[in-house]
């Protein structure tokens, strides 16, 4: 059974359907919901001049594609909030690899606080011998290599980040490969701050923007689980360039760096963020280069946190949009990008254009 909030009125729709005007945007600043409250202001589709008749097809498509929740923010306000397939607004769901971007955010905060420098060697923080390579090879690997997926470590030997499983394939910086070794950034931050990863995450980010959720170790993965609005809150923080109301939580210059191409191999990858609108891209478990934009249907300036089985966080600065999709795989199991991204953006474009 589907529950959703449609922020419109039927009467206004019929009165305005044939008399479209430019969208009303009286706000000069982004709206932020209260930190310790469920209150979140809404925006009406009518005011945005979106195509109201395309909303129901979008929601039907989402429900058919195993979606559990879907939120669209415009300039911080909720335009669409939908819970499907027995999910509710309080249900927790895993971010999968979309949660990698939380590690990026905490890295930026830890660097601002003076605990780390991403240009430093990983071994400066967690000691030598954390890989199964020579010391010379290991000392090439910096924190920035972990964030950009250019550690040079073998990505075909499973997801364990134990030293015995981290073997040399190429010099750091010379090869892009999607690898669970990024998780070492969490160990680095715990060591550098002399606290636990969870504690530093909670006090420096989660509590400051009113997120729910927690980290759970599942095999070799440390996954973040939360309700859908918490992912939307993080997306809102990113869309505001790291600022929450009057407080700069993540440095703006770090966010700019993190959401720009981080190396010259996979042009569509920043620091654990996927970047749209680039001339080529690489995908997990492949060394092939694909021509064209990551998601052609999506705006070129979009950045995305993409998780296994179609966990999605899209941020589009040019359109003042933050979009969240949580659920099971729309079709087949996947690591990050899937055909669902392109199909979903086709439906979104029908609504907003």
LUMPA-848204 format. One record per residue (C-alpha): residue in three letters; x, z, y; residue number from 1. Coordinates in steps of 0.5 Angstrom, whole numbers, plus 500, padded with zeros to 3 digits. Last residue first. Example, Ala and Ser with C-alpha at 12.3 -4.5 7.8 and 13.67 -1.06 7.14 Angstrom:
2
<r><residu>ser</residu><east>527</east><up>514</up><north>498</north><num>2</num></r>
<r><residu>ala</residu><east>525</east><up>516</up><north>491</north><num>1</num></r>
This chain:
353
<r><residu>unk</residu><east>521</east><up>466</up><north>541</north><num>353</num></r>
<r><residu>unk</residu><east>520</east><up>473</up><north>538</north><num>352</num></r>
<r><residu>unk</residu><east>515</east><up>472</up><north>533</north><num>351</num></r>
<r><residu>unk</residu><east>517</east><up>465</up><north>530</north><num>350</num></r>
<r><residu>unk</residu><east>524</east><up>467</up><north>531</north><num>349</num></r>
<r><residu>unk</residu><east>523</east><up>474</up><north>527</north><num>348</num></r>
<r><residu>unk</residu><east>521</east><up>469</up><north>521</north><num>347</num></r>
<r><residu>unk</residu><east>527</east><up>465</up><north>521</north><num>346</num></r>
<r><residu>unk</residu><east>531</east><up>471</up><north>522</north><num>345</num></r>
<r><residu>unk</residu><east>528</east><up>474</up><north>515</north><num>344</num></r>
<r><residu>unk</residu><east>530</east><up>467</up><north>511</north><num>343</num></r>
<r><residu>unk</residu><east>537</east><up>467</up><north>514</north><num>342</num></r>
<r><residu>unk</residu><east>538</east><up>474</up><north>512</north><num>341</num></r>
<r><residu>unk</residu><east>534</east><up>474</up><north>505</north><num>340</num></r>
<r><residu>unk</residu><east>539</east><up>468</up><north>503</north><num>339</num></r>
<r><residu>unk</residu><east>544</east><up>474</up><north>502</north><num>338</num></r>
<r><residu>unk</residu><east>550</east><up>477</up><north>506</north><num>337</num></r>
<r><residu>unk</residu><east>552</east><up>484</up><north>504</north><num>336</num></r>
<r><residu>unk</residu><east>554</east><up>486</up><north>496</north><num>335</num></r>
<r><residu>unk</residu><east>548</east><up>483</up><north>493</north><num>334</num></r>
<r><residu>unk</residu><east>543</east><up>484</up><north>488</north><num>333</num></r>
<r><residu>unk</residu><east>538</east><up>478</up><north>487</north><num>332</num></r>
<r><residu>unk</residu><east>531</east><up>477</up><north>491</north><num>331</num></r>
<r><residu>unk</residu><east>529</east><up>482</up><north>497</north><num>330</num></r>
<r><residu>unk</residu><east>534</east><up>487</up><north>494</north><num>329</num></r>
<r><residu>unk</residu><east>531</east><up>494</up><north>495</north><num>328</num></r>
<r><residu>unk</residu><east>529</east><up>497</up><north>501</north><num>327</num></r>
<r><residu>unk</residu><east>531</east><up>498</up><north>509</north><num>326</num></r>
<r><residu>unk</residu><east>531</east><up>493</up><north>514</north><num>325</num></r>
<r><residu>unk</residu><east>533</east><up>495</up><north>521</north><num>324</num></r>
<r><residu>unk</residu><east>533</east><up>491</up><north>528</north><num>323</num></r>
<r><residu>unk</residu><east>536</east><up>493</up><north>535</north><num>322</num></r>
<r><residu>unk</residu><east>534</east><up>488</up><north>540</north><num>321</num></r>
<r><residu>unk</residu><east>536</east><up>487</up><north>547</north><num>320</num></r>
<r><residu>unk</residu><east>535</east><up>480</up><north>547</north><num>319</num></r>
<r><residu>unk</residu><east>542</east><up>478</up><north>549</north><num>318</num></r>
<r><residu>unk</residu><east>545</east><up>484</up><north>546</north><num>317</num></r>
<r><residu>unk</residu><east>543</east><up>483</up><north>539</north><num>316</num></r>
<r><residu>unk</residu><east>544</east><up>488</up><north>534</north><num>315</num></r>
<r><residu>unk</residu><east>542</east><up>487</up><north>527</north><num>314</num></r>
<r><residu>unk</residu><east>542</east><up>493</up><north>522</north><num>313</num></r>
<r><residu>unk</residu><east>540</east><up>491</up><north>514</north><num>312</num></r>
<r><residu>unk</residu><east>540</east><up>494</up><north>508</north><num>311</num></r>
<r><residu>unk</residu><east>539</east><up>488</up><north>503</north><num>310</num></r>
<r><residu>unk</residu><east>541</east><up>490</up><north>496</north><num>309</num></r>
<r><residu>unk</residu><east>548</east><up>492</up><north>498</north><num>308</num></r>
<r><residu>unk</residu><east>549</east><up>493</up><north>506</north><num>307</num></r>
<r><residu>unk</residu><east>550</east><up>489</up><north>512</north><num>306</num></r>
<r><residu>unk</residu><east>552</east><up>492</up><north>519</north><num>305</num></r>
<r><residu>unk</residu><east>551</east><up>486</up><north>524</north><num>304</num></r>
<r><residu>unk</residu><east>553</east><up>484</up><north>530</north><num>303</num></r>
<r><residu>unk</residu><east>549</east><up>478</up><north>534</north><num>302</num></r>
<r><residu>unk</residu><east>552</east><up>474</up><north>539</north><num>301</num></r>
<r><residu>unk</residu><east>550</east><up>468</up><north>536</north><num>300</num></r>
<r><residu>unk</residu><east>543</east><up>469</up><north>535</north><num>299</num></r>
<r><residu>unk</residu><east>540</east><up>469</up><north>528</north><num>298</num></r>
<r><residu>unk</residu><east>538</east><up>463</up><north>525</north><num>297</num></r>
<r><residu>unk</residu><east>545</east><up>461</up><north>523</north><num>296</num></r>
<r><residu>unk</residu><east>547</east><up>467</up><north>519</north><num>295</num></r>
<r><residu>unk</residu><east>554</east><up>467</up><north>518</north><num>294</num></r>
<r><residu>unk</residu><east>556</east><up>461</up><north>523</north><num>293</num></r>
<r><residu>unk</residu><east>559</east><up>455</up><north>520</north><num>292</num></r>
<r><residu>unk</residu><east>564</east><up>453</up><north>515</north><num>291</num></r>
<r><residu>unk</residu><east>566</east><up>458</up><north>509</north><num>290</num></r>
<r><residu>unk</residu><east>572</east><up>460</up><north>507</north><num>289</num></r>
<r><residu>unk</residu><east>574</east><up>462</up><north>500</north><num>288</num></r>
<r><residu>unk</residu><east>578</east><up>468</up><north>498</north><num>287</num></r>
<r><residu>unk</residu><east>572</east><up>471</up><north>495</north><num>286</num></r>
<r><residu>unk</residu><east>569</east><up>478</up><north>492</north><num>285</num></r>
<r><residu>unk</residu><east>566</east><up>479</up><north>499</north><num>284</num></r>
<r><residu>unk</residu><east>565</east><up>473</up><north>503</north><num>283</num></r>
<r><residu>unk</residu><east>569</east><up>469</up><north>508</north><num>282</num></r>
<r><residu>unk</residu><east>567</east><up>466</up><north>515</north><num>281</num></r>
<r><residu>unk</residu><east>567</east><up>460</up><north>519</north><num>280</num></r>
<r><residu>unk</residu><east>566</east><up>458</up><north>526</north><num>279</num></r>
<r><residu>unk</residu><east>563</east><up>464</up><north>529</north><num>278</num></r>
<r><residu>unk</residu><east>556</east><up>466</up><north>531</north><num>277</num></r>
<r><residu>unk</residu><east>555</east><up>472</up><north>528</north><num>276</num></r>
<r><residu>unk</residu><east>560</east><up>478</up><north>527</north><num>275</num></r>
<r><residu>unk</residu><east>560</east><up>483</up><north>521</north><num>274</num></r>
<r><residu>unk</residu><east>562</east><up>490</up><north>523</north><num>273</num></r>
<r><residu>unk</residu><east>567</east><up>494</up><north>518</north><num>272</num></r>
<r><residu>unk</residu><east>572</east><up>493</up><north>524</north><num>271</num></r>
<r><residu>unk</residu><east>571</east><up>486</up><north>526</north><num>270</num></r>
<r><residu>unk</residu><east>569</east><up>480</up><north>521</north><num>269</num></r>
<r><residu>unk</residu><east>566</east><up>473</up><north>522</north><num>268</num></r>
<r><residu>unk</residu><east>573</east><up>470</up><north>524</north><num>267</num></r>
<r><residu>unk</residu><east>575</east><up>472</up><north>517</north><num>266</num></r>
<r><residu>unk</residu><east>583</east><up>470</up><north>517</north><num>265</num></r>
<r><residu>unk</residu><east>585</east><up>471</up><north>524</north><num>264</num></r>
<r><residu>unk</residu><east>584</east><up>478</up><north>524</north><num>263</num></r>
<r><residu>unk</residu><east>579</east><up>483</up><north>528</north><num>262</num></r>
<r><residu>unk</residu><east>574</east><up>478</up><north>531</north><num>261</num></r>
<r><residu>unk</residu><east>571</east><up>482</up><north>536</north><num>260</num></r>
<r><residu>unk</residu><east>566</east><up>488</up><north>535</north><num>259</num></r>
<r><residu>unk</residu><east>571</east><up>493</up><north>533</north><num>258</num></r>
<r><residu>unk</residu><east>575</east><up>492</up><north>540</north><num>257</num></r>
<r><residu>unk</residu><east>568</east><up>492</up><north>544</north><num>256</num></r>
<r><residu>unk</residu><east>566</east><up>498</up><north>541</north><num>255</num></r>
<r><residu>unk</residu><east>573</east><up>501</up><north>542</north><num>254</num></r>
<r><residu>unk</residu><east>573</east><up>499</up><north>550</north><num>253</num></r>
<r><residu>unk</residu><east>566</east><up>503</up><north>550</north><num>252</num></r>
<r><residu>unk</residu><east>569</east><up>509</up><north>547</north><num>251</num></r>
<r><residu>unk</residu><east>564</east><up>512</up><north>542</north><num>250</num></r>
<r><residu>unk</residu><east>560</east><up>518</up><north>545</north><num>249</num></r>
<r><residu>unk</residu><east>559</east><up>516</up><north>552</north><num>248</num></r>
<r><residu>unk</residu><east>554</east><up>521</up><north>555</north><num>247</num></r>
<r><residu>unk</residu><east>549</east><up>520</up><north>560</north><num>246</num></r>
<r><residu>unk</residu><east>543</east><up>517</up><north>556</north><num>245</num></r>
<r><residu>unk</residu><east>547</east><up>516</up><north>549</north><num>244</num></r>
<r><residu>unk</residu><east>553</east><up>511</up><north>550</north><num>243</num></r>
<r><residu>unk</residu><east>557</east><up>508</up><north>545</north><num>242</num></r>
<r><residu>unk</residu><east>556</east><up>501</up><north>548</north><num>241</num></r>
<r><residu>unk</residu><east>548</east><up>502</up><north>549</north><num>240</num></r>
<r><residu>unk</residu><east>547</east><up>497</up><north>543</north><num>239</num></r>
<r><residu>unk</residu><east>551</east><up>501</up><north>539</north><num>238</num></r>
<r><residu>unk</residu><east>547</east><up>508</up><north>541</north><num>237</num></r>
<r><residu>unk</residu><east>541</east><up>504</up><north>539</north><num>236</num></r>
<r><residu>unk</residu><east>543</east><up>502</up><north>532</north><num>235</num></r>
<r><residu>unk</residu><east>545</east><up>509</up><north>531</north><num>234</num></r>
<r><residu>unk</residu><east>538</east><up>511</up><north>533</north><num>233</num></r>
<r><residu>unk</residu><east>535</east><up>505</up><north>529</north><num>232</num></r>
<r><residu>unk</residu><east>539</east><up>508</up><north>523</north><num>231</num></r>
<r><residu>unk</residu><east>536</east><up>515</up><north>524</north><num>230</num></r>
<r><residu>unk</residu><east>529</east><up>512</up><north>525</north><num>229</num></r>
<r><residu>unk</residu><east>529</east><up>509</up><north>518</north><num>228</num></r>
<r><residu>unk</residu><east>530</east><up>516</up><north>514</north><num>227</num></r>
<r><residu>unk</residu><east>537</east><up>517</up><north>512</north><num>226</num></r>
<r><residu>unk</residu><east>542</east><up>517</up><north>506</north><num>225</num></r>
<r><residu>unk</residu><east>550</east><up>515</up><north>507</north><num>224</num></r>
<r><residu>unk</residu><east>554</east><up>513</up><north>501</north><num>223</num></r>
<r><residu>unk</residu><east>560</east><up>516</up><north>499</north><num>222</num></r>
<r><residu>unk</residu><east>562</east><up>511</up><north>493</north><num>221</num></r>
<r><residu>unk</residu><east>567</east><up>511</up><north>487</north><num>220</num></r>
<r><residu>unk</residu><east>561</east><up>514</up><north>483</north><num>219</num></r>
<r><residu>unk</residu><east>556</east><up>516</up><north>488</north><num>218</num></r>
<r><residu>unk</residu><east>558</east><up>521</up><north>493</north><num>217</num></r>
<r><residu>unk</residu><east>552</east><up>523</up><north>498</north><num>216</num></r>
<r><residu>unk</residu><east>553</east><up>523</up><north>505</north><num>215</num></r>
<r><residu>unk</residu><east>547</east><up>526</up><north>509</north><num>214</num></r>
<r><residu>unk</residu><east>541</east><up>524</up><north>513</north><num>213</num></r>
<r><residu>unk</residu><east>538</east><up>526</up><north>520</north><num>212</num></r>
<r><residu>unk</residu><east>540</east><up>523</up><north>526</north><num>211</num></r>
<r><residu>unk</residu><east>539</east><up>526</up><north>533</north><num>210</num></r>
<r><residu>unk</residu><east>544</east><up>523</up><north>537</north><num>209</num></r>
<r><residu>unk</residu><east>549</east><up>528</up><north>538</north><num>208</num></r>
<r><residu>unk</residu><east>547</east><up>531</up><north>532</north><num>207</num></r>
<r><residu>unk</residu><east>550</east><up>525</up><north>528</north><num>206</num></r>
<r><residu>unk</residu><east>556</east><up>523</up><north>532</north><num>205</num></r>
<r><residu>unk</residu><east>561</east><up>528</up><north>533</north><num>204</num></r>
<r><residu>unk</residu><east>558</east><up>535</up><north>530</north><num>203</num></r>
<r><residu>unk</residu><east>555</east><up>531</up><north>524</north><num>202</num></r>
<r><residu>unk</residu><east>561</east><up>527</up><north>522</north><num>201</num></r>
<r><residu>unk</residu><east>566</east><up>532</up><north>524</north><num>200</num></r>
<r><residu>unk</residu><east>563</east><up>536</up><north>519</north><num>199</num></r>
<r><residu>unk</residu><east>562</east><up>531</up><north>513</north><num>198</num></r>
<r><residu>unk</residu><east>569</east><up>529</up><north>514</north><num>197</num></r>
<r><residu>unk</residu><east>571</east><up>536</up><north>513</north><num>196</num></r>
<r><residu>unk</residu><east>576</east><up>539</up><north>517</north><num>195</num></r>
<r><residu>unk</residu><east>583</east><up>539</up><north>520</north><num>194</num></r>
<r><residu>unk</residu><east>581</east><up>534</up><north>525</north><num>193</num></r>
<r><residu>unk</residu><east>587</east><up>529</up><north>522</north><num>192</num></r>
<r><residu>unk</residu><east>586</east><up>531</up><north>515</north><num>191</num></r>
<r><residu>unk</residu><east>579</east><up>530</up><north>515</north><num>190</num></r>
<r><residu>unk</residu><east>580</east><up>523</up><north>519</north><num>189</num></r>
<r><residu>unk</residu><east>585</east><up>520</up><north>514</north><num>188</num></r>
<r><residu>unk</residu><east>580</east><up>522</up><north>508</north><num>187</num></r>
<r><residu>unk</residu><east>575</east><up>518</up><north>512</north><num>186</num></r>
<r><residu>unk</residu><east>579</east><up>512</up><north>513</north><num>185</num></r>
<r><residu>unk</residu><east>581</east><up>512</up><north>506</north><num>184</num></r>
<r><residu>unk</residu><east>574</east><up>510</up><north>505</north><num>183</num></r>
<r><residu>unk</residu><east>576</east><up>503</up><north>507</north><num>182</num></r>
<r><residu>unk</residu><east>579</east><up>502</up><north>500</north><num>181</num></r>
<r><residu>unk</residu><east>573</east><up>500</up><north>498</north><num>180</num></r>
<r><residu>unk</residu><east>575</east><up>493</up><north>499</north><num>179</num></r>
<r><residu>unk</residu><east>573</east><up>486</up><north>502</north><num>178</num></r>
<r><residu>unk</residu><east>579</east><up>482</up><north>502</north><num>177</num></r>
<r><residu>unk</residu><east>582</east><up>479</up><north>508</north><num>176</num></r>
<r><residu>unk</residu><east>590</east><up>477</up><north>506</north><num>175</num></r>
<r><residu>unk</residu><east>596</east><up>477</up><north>511</north><num>174</num></r>
<r><residu>unk</residu><east>595</east><up>483</up><north>515</north><num>173</num></r>
<r><residu>unk</residu><east>598</east><up>488</up><north>509</north><num>172</num></r>
<r><residu>unk</residu><east>603</east><up>484</up><north>505</north><num>171</num></r>
<r><residu>unk</residu><east>600</east><up>481</up><north>499</north><num>170</num></r>
<r><residu>unk</residu><east>597</east><up>483</up><north>492</north><num>169</num></r>
<r><residu>unk</residu><east>599</east><up>490</up><north>491</north><num>168</num></r>
<r><residu>unk</residu><east>596</east><up>495</up><north>487</north><num>167</num></r>
<r><residu>unk</residu><east>591</east><up>501</up><north>489</north><num>166</num></r>
<r><residu>unk</residu><east>588</east><up>503</up><north>482</north><num>165</num></r>
<r><residu>unk</residu><east>593</east><up>508</up><north>481</north><num>164</num></r>
<r><residu>unk</residu><east>593</east><up>511</up><north>487</north><num>163</num></r>
<r><residu>unk</residu><east>585</east><up>513</up><north>486</north><num>162</num></r>
<r><residu>unk</residu><east>581</east><up>509</up><north>491</north><num>161</num></r>
<r><residu>unk</residu><east>576</east><up>507</up><north>485</north><num>160</num></r>
<r><residu>unk</residu><east>572</east><up>501</up><north>487</north><num>159</num></r>
<r><residu>unk</residu><east>574</east><up>496</up><north>481</north><num>158</num></r>
<r><residu>unk</residu><east>581</east><up>492</up><north>480</north><num>157</num></r>
<r><residu>unk</residu><east>579</east><up>486</up><north>483</north><num>156</num></r>
<r><residu>unk</residu><east>580</east><up>488</up><north>490</north><num>155</num></r>
<r><residu>unk</residu><east>588</east><up>488</up><north>490</north><num>154</num></r>
<r><residu>unk</residu><east>591</east><up>491</up><north>496</north><num>153</num></r>
<r><residu>unk</residu><east>593</east><up>487</up><north>502</north><num>152</num></r>
<r><residu>unk</residu><east>590</east><up>492</up><north>507</north><num>151</num></r>
<r><residu>unk</residu><east>587</east><up>487</up><north>511</north><num>150</num></r>
<r><residu>unk</residu><east>579</east><up>489</up><north>510</north><num>149</num></r>
<r><residu>unk</residu><east>579</east><up>490</up><north>518</north><num>148</num></r>
<r><residu>unk</residu><east>578</east><up>497</up><north>518</north><num>147</num></r>
<r><residu>unk</residu><east>583</east><up>499</up><north>513</north><num>146</num></r>
<r><residu>unk</residu><east>588</east><up>494</up><north>516</north><num>145</num></r>
<r><residu>unk</residu><east>587</east><up>498</up><north>523</north><num>144</num></r>
<r><residu>unk</residu><east>589</east><up>505</up><north>519</north><num>143</num></r>
<r><residu>unk</residu><east>595</east><up>501</up><north>518</north><num>142</num></r>
<r><residu>unk</residu><east>598</east><up>499</up><north>511</north><num>141</num></r>
<r><residu>unk</residu><east>606</east><up>496</up><north>512</north><num>140</num></r>
<r><residu>unk</residu><east>608</east><up>503</up><north>510</north><num>139</num></r>
<r><residu>unk</residu><east>605</east><up>502</up><north>503</north><num>138</num></r>
<r><residu>unk</residu><east>609</east><up>495</up><north>502</north><num>137</num></r>
<r><residu>unk</residu><east>616</east><up>499</up><north>503</north><num>136</num></r>
<r><residu>unk</residu><east>614</east><up>505</up><north>499</north><num>135</num></r>
<r><residu>unk</residu><east>613</east><up>500</up><north>493</north><num>134</num></r>
<r><residu>unk</residu><east>606</east><up>500</up><north>491</north><num>133</num></r>
<r><residu>unk</residu><east>601</east><up>504</up><north>487</north><num>132</num></r>
<r><residu>unk</residu><east>598</east><up>507</up><north>493</north><num>131</num></r>
<r><residu>unk</residu><east>597</east><up>514</up><north>496</north><num>130</num></r>
<r><residu>unk</residu><east>604</east><up>515</up><north>495</north><num>129</num></r>
<r><residu>unk</residu><east>606</east><up>517</up><north>502</north><num>128</num></r>
<r><residu>unk</residu><east>602</east><up>522</up><north>506</north><num>127</num></r>
<r><residu>unk</residu><east>595</east><up>523</up><north>508</north><num>126</num></r>
<r><residu>unk</residu><east>596</east><up>522</up><north>516</north><num>125</num></r>
<r><residu>unk</residu><east>602</east><up>518</up><north>517</north><num>124</num></r>
<r><residu>unk</residu><east>601</east><up>515</up><north>510</north><num>123</num></r>
<r><residu>unk</residu><east>596</east><up>511</up><north>513</north><num>122</num></r>
<r><residu>unk</residu><east>601</east><up>508</up><north>518</north><num>121</num></r>
<r><residu>unk</residu><east>599</east><up>508</up><north>526</north><num>120</num></r>
<r><residu>unk</residu><east>596</east><up>503</up><north>530</north><num>119</num></r>
<r><residu>unk</residu><east>589</east><up>506</up><north>529</north><num>118</num></r>
<r><residu>unk</residu><east>591</east><up>512</up><north>533</north><num>117</num></r>
<r><residu>unk</residu><east>589</east><up>519</up><north>530</north><num>116</num></r>
<r><residu>unk</residu><east>587</east><up>526</up><north>533</north><num>115</num></r>
<r><residu>unk</residu><east>587</east><up>525</up><north>540</north><num>114</num></r>
<r><residu>unk</residu><east>579</east><up>526</up><north>541</north><num>113</num></r>
<r><residu>unk</residu><east>578</east><up>518</up><north>543</north><num>112</num></r>
<r><residu>unk</residu><east>582</east><up>516</up><north>537</north><num>111</num></r>
<r><residu>unk</residu><east>577</east><up>521</up><north>533</north><num>110</num></r>
<r><residu>unk</residu><east>571</east><up>518</up><north>536</north><num>109</num></r>
<r><residu>unk</residu><east>573</east><up>511</up><north>535</north><num>108</num></r>
<r><residu>unk</residu><east>574</east><up>513</up><north>528</north><num>107</num></r>
<r><residu>unk</residu><east>567</east><up>516</up><north>527</north><num>106</num></r>
<r><residu>unk</residu><east>564</east><up>510</up><north>530</north><num>105</num></r>
<r><residu>unk</residu><east>568</east><up>505</up><north>525</north><num>104</num></r>
<r><residu>unk</residu><east>566</east><up>510</up><north>519</north><num>103</num></r>
<r><residu>unk</residu><east>559</east><up>509</up><north>521</north><num>102</num></r>
<r><residu>unk</residu><east>560</east><up>502</up><north>521</north><num>101</num></r>
<r><residu>unk</residu><east>561</east><up>503</up><north>513</north><num>100</num></r>
<r><residu>unk</residu><east>554</east><up>505</up><north>513</north><num>99</num></r>
<r><residu>unk</residu><east>552</east><up>498</up><north>512</north><num>98</num></r>
<r><residu>unk</residu><east>555</east><up>498</up><north>506</north><num>97</num></r>
<r><residu>unk</residu><east>550</east><up>502</up><north>502</north><num>96</num></r>
<r><residu>unk</residu><east>545</east><up>505</up><north>507</north><num>95</num></r>
<r><residu>unk</residu><east>541</east><up>509</up><north>502</north><num>94</num></r>
<r><residu>unk</residu><east>534</east><up>511</up><north>503</north><num>93</num></r>
<r><residu>unk</residu><east>531</east><up>517</up><north>505</north><num>92</num></r>
<r><residu>unk</residu><east>523</east><up>518</up><north>506</north><num>91</num></r>
<r><residu>unk</residu><east>520</east><up>521</up><north>512</north><num>90</num></r>
<r><residu>unk</residu><east>517</east><up>515</up><north>516</north><num>89</num></r>
<r><residu>unk</residu><east>514</east><up>513</up><north>509</north><num>88</num></r>
<r><residu>unk</residu><east>516</east><up>509</up><north>503</north><num>87</num></r>
<r><residu>unk</residu><east>510</east><up>507</up><north>498</north><num>86</num></r>
<r><residu>unk</residu><east>512</east><up>499</up><north>498</north><num>85</num></r>
<r><residu>unk</residu><east>512</east><up>499</up><north>506</north><num>84</num></r>
<r><residu>unk</residu><east>513</east><up>503</up><north>512</north><num>83</num></r>
<r><residu>unk</residu><east>513</east><up>499</up><north>518</north><num>82</num></r>
<r><residu>unk</residu><east>515</east><up>500</up><north>526</north><num>81</num></r>
<r><residu>unk</residu><east>514</east><up>495</up><north>531</north><num>80</num></r>
<r><residu>unk</residu><east>515</east><up>495</up><north>538</north><num>79</num></r>
<r><residu>unk</residu><east>519</east><up>501</up><north>538</north><num>78</num></r>
<r><residu>unk</residu><east>523</east><up>502</up><north>545</north><num>77</num></r>
<r><residu>unk</residu><east>530</east><up>502</up><north>546</north><num>76</num></r>
<r><residu>unk</residu><east>531</east><up>496</up><north>550</north><num>75</num></r>
<r><residu>unk</residu><east>526</east><up>492</up><north>545</north><num>74</num></r>
<r><residu>unk</residu><east>527</east><up>496</up><north>538</north><num>73</num></r>
<r><residu>unk</residu><east>524</east><up>493</up><north>531</north><num>72</num></r>
<r><residu>unk</residu><east>523</east><up>497</up><north>525</north><num>71</num></r>
<r><residu>unk</residu><east>522</east><up>495</up><north>518</north><num>70</num></r>
<r><residu>unk</residu><east>522</east><up>500</up><north>512</north><num>69</num></r>
<r><residu>unk</residu><east>521</east><up>499</up><north>504</north><num>68</num></r>
<r><residu>unk</residu><east>522</east><up>492</up><north>503</north><num>67</num></r>
<r><residu>unk</residu><east>521</east><up>489</up><north>496</north><num>66</num></r>
<r><residu>unk</residu><east>521</east><up>482</up><north>499</north><num>65</num></r>
<r><residu>unk</residu><east>513</east><up>481</up><north>498</north><num>64</num></r>
<r><residu>unk</residu><east>513</east><up>487</up><north>503</north><num>63</num></r>
<r><residu>unk</residu><east>517</east><up>483</up><north>508</north><num>62</num></r>
<r><residu>unk</residu><east>514</east><up>477</up><north>508</north><num>61</num></r>
<r><residu>unk</residu><east>507</east><up>480</up><north>509</north><num>60</num></r>
<r><residu>unk</residu><east>510</east><up>484</up><north>515</north><num>59</num></r>
<r><residu>unk</residu><east>513</east><up>477</up><north>518</north><num>58</num></r>
<r><residu>unk</residu><east>506</east><up>473</up><north>516</north><num>57</num></r>
<r><residu>unk</residu><east>502</east><up>479</up><north>520</north><num>56</num></r>
<r><residu>unk</residu><east>507</east><up>479</up><north>526</north><num>55</num></r>
<r><residu>unk</residu><east>506</east><up>471</up><north>527</north><num>54</num></r>
<r><residu>unk</residu><east>500</east><up>471</up><north>531</north><num>53</num></r>
<r><residu>unk</residu><east>502</east><up>476</up><north>536</north><num>52</num></r>
<r><residu>unk</residu><east>507</east><up>471</up><north>538</north><num>51</num></r>
<r><residu>unk</residu><east>512</east><up>475</up><north>543</north><num>50</num></r>
<r><residu>unk</residu><east>510</east><up>475</up><north>551</north><num>49</num></r>
<r><residu>unk</residu><east>514</east><up>482</up><north>551</north><num>48</num></r>
<r><residu>unk</residu><east>508</east><up>485</up><north>555</north><num>47</num></r>
<r><residu>unk</residu><east>503</east><up>483</up><north>549</north><num>46</num></r>
<r><residu>unk</residu><east>508</east><up>486</up><north>544</north><num>45</num></r>
<r><residu>unk</residu><east>507</east><up>493</up><north>547</north><num>44</num></r>
<r><residu>unk</residu><east>513</east><up>497</up><north>547</north><num>43</num></r>
<r><residu>unk</residu><east>513</east><up>504</up><north>544</north><num>42</num></r>
<r><residu>unk</residu><east>516</east><up>511</up><north>546</north><num>41</num></r>
<r><residu>unk</residu><east>519</east><up>515</up><north>541</north><num>40</num></r>
<r><residu>unk</residu><east>517</east><up>523</up><north>540</north><num>39</num></r>
<r><residu>unk</residu><east>519</east><up>525</up><north>533</north><num>38</num></r>
<r><residu>unk</residu><east>523</east><up>531</up><north>537</north><num>37</num></r>
<r><residu>unk</residu><east>530</east><up>534</up><north>537</north><num>36</num></r>
<r><residu>unk</residu><east>534</east><up>528</up><north>540</north><num>35</num></r>
<r><residu>unk</residu><east>529</east><up>525</up><north>545</north><num>34</num></r>
<r><residu>unk</residu><east>528</east><up>518</up><north>545</north><num>33</num></r>
<r><residu>unk</residu><east>533</east><up>513</up><north>549</north><num>32</num></r>
<r><residu>unk</residu><east>530</east><up>508</up><north>553</north><num>31</num></r>
<r><residu>unk</residu><east>535</east><up>503</up><north>556</north><num>30</num></r>
<r><residu>unk</residu><east>536</east><up>502</up><north>563</north><num>29</num></r>
<r><residu>unk</residu><east>533</east><up>497</up><north>568</north><num>28</num></r>
<r><residu>unk</residu><east>526</east><up>498</up><north>566</north><num>27</num></r>
<r><residu>unk</residu><east>520</east><up>493</up><north>569</north><num>26</num></r>
<r><residu>unk</residu><east>521</east><up>488</up><north>563</north><num>25</num></r>
<r><residu>unk</residu><east>514</east><up>484</up><north>563</north><num>24</num></r>
<r><residu>unk</residu><east>515</east><up>478</up><north>559</north><num>23</num></r>
<r><residu>unk</residu><east>514</east><up>471</up><north>563</north><num>22</num></r>
<r><residu>unk</residu><east>506</east><up>469</up><north>562</north><num>21</num></r>
<r><residu>unk</residu><east>502</east><up>467</up><north>557</north><num>20</num></r>
<r><residu>unk</residu><east>495</east><up>465</up><north>558</north><num>19</num></r>
<r><residu>unk</residu><east>492</east><up>462</up><north>552</north><num>18</num></r>
<r><residu>unk</residu><east>493</east><up>469</up><north>548</north><num>17</num></r>
<r><residu>unk</residu><east>492</east><up>473</up><north>554</north><num>16</num></r>
<r><residu>unk</residu><east>484</east><up>475</up><north>553</north><num>15</num></r>
<r><residu>unk</residu><east>485</east><up>475</up><north>545</north><num>14</num></r>
<r><residu>unk</residu><east>491</east><up>479</up><north>545</north><num>13</num></r>
<r><residu>unk</residu><east>488</east><up>484</up><north>550</north><num>12</num></r>
<r><residu>unk</residu><east>482</east><up>486</up><north>546</north><num>11</num></r>
<r><residu>unk</residu><east>486</east><up>486</up><north>540</north><num>10</num></r>
<r><residu>unk</residu><east>491</east><up>492</up><north>542</north><num>9</num></r>
<r><residu>unk</residu><east>498</east><up>492</up><north>541</north><num>8</num></r>
<r><residu>unk</residu><east>504</east><up>496</up><north>538</north><num>7</num></r>
<r><residu>unk</residu><east>502</east><up>495</up><north>531</north><num>6</num></r>
<r><residu>unk</residu><east>504</east><up>501</up><north>527</north><num>5</num></r>
<r><residu>unk</residu><east>505</east><up>500</up><north>519</north><num>4</num></r>
<r><residu>unk</residu><east>503</east><up>503</up><north>513</north><num>3</num></r>
<r><residu>unk</residu><east>503</east><up>498</up><north>507</north><num>2</num></r>
<r><residu>unk</residu><east>500</east><up>500</up><north>500</north><num>1</num></r>
